[in-house]
Amino acid sequence: MVRVTVVMPVYNGEQYLHESVASVLAQTFTDFELLIVNDGSTDATEAIARSFAEQDPRVRVHSFTENRRWVSLNEALMSAELASEYVARMDSDDICDERRLELQGEWLDS
């Protein structure tokens, strides 16, 4: 069981996805998994997400065939078999500080 699941919903996010995922994988806190929720993208999002999953066992991809916005995210969370203490949300066009999970975990534990 990992301590944190980072959930990243994405729709047609090929422009920023690589940098966003890389910022999550570069965390100083390492007891996490990254769940990328591909919400029916029609660009290269799926291929980019799968390439990360092939390279890093902490990355999982949950894909939908059509864009359904929050419905897809909620379904992914319910079916993802999350076995973590915490869930963190991350947008696919954001970059997180390398200490984000470490600092948030410390605050939540205090």
N, C-alpha and C positions, 0 to 999 in steps of 0.2 A: 504494500500500500504506500502510495506517495503522500506527501503532506499537503501539496497544493496542486489543483488542476487549474491551468490557465485556459480559459475558453476564448477562442478567437473566431467570431463570425466573420465571414467574408463573402462578398458578392462582386464579381468582376474586379478583383483587387490586384491584378498582376503588376501594376505599376509600383506598388509599395510593399507587397507581401514579403518579398525576399528580405528586405531590410527590417521589417517588423518582426518576422519570425526569428531572424538572426539576433535581434536585441533580446528576445525572450531566452533564447538558447545560451546567451552569454551571461546569464545571471550568476552572481556570486553564490546565491542559494541554489542548490542543485537537486533538492528532493521534490521535484515537480514533474508533471506531464503537461504537454501542450495539446489541447484538443482543437483542431481547426475545423470549423463548421462551414463547409462550402455550400452556400445557399443558391444552387442552380446557376453558377457562373457560366458564361459563354465565352470567356477568354481563356488565357493560359493558367488561371488560378489553380485548377485541379492538378495540373502537371507540376506546378511549383510546389504545392502542398505535398503531393505524393513524393517528390524528390527529397524533401526534408524528412518525411517519414521513413524513407528507405535508408537514409544516412544516420538517423538518430532514433533510437528506440523510445525516447521520451515523447515523440511526436505521433499523434493519431489523427486520422482524417475521417470525418463523417460527412458524406456528401448527399445532397438532395438534387433531384433532377429539375426542379423548378424553384424559382425565387418566391419564398413565402414569408420573408422577413422574420418577425419574432416567433412565428409559429415554428419555423425550422429550428431556431435556436432552442426553444423550449423542448421540442421533441428530442433534439440531440442530447440535451442535458438529462432528460428522463431515461433515454435508452443507452446512454454512454457507460453505464455501470461505473459511475464515479465512486471511487474508493479512496477519497482524500478527505482530510480534515477541513480544508478550506478550498473555496473556488474564487479565482480572480478572473476578471473580465478584461480583455484587451482588444481594442479595435485594430483592424488589419492595416490601417494607414497611420498607426502611431508607433513611436519608438519609446521603449521604456528604459529608464536608467538601470544600469547593471546591478544596483542594489535594491531595486524595487521590492522584490519578493522577500528579501532578507529583512528590510525595514518594516514592511507591512506585517510580516510574521511576528517580529519582535513586538510591535504595537498590539497586535491581536492577542498575543500571549500574556501581555502585561495586565 
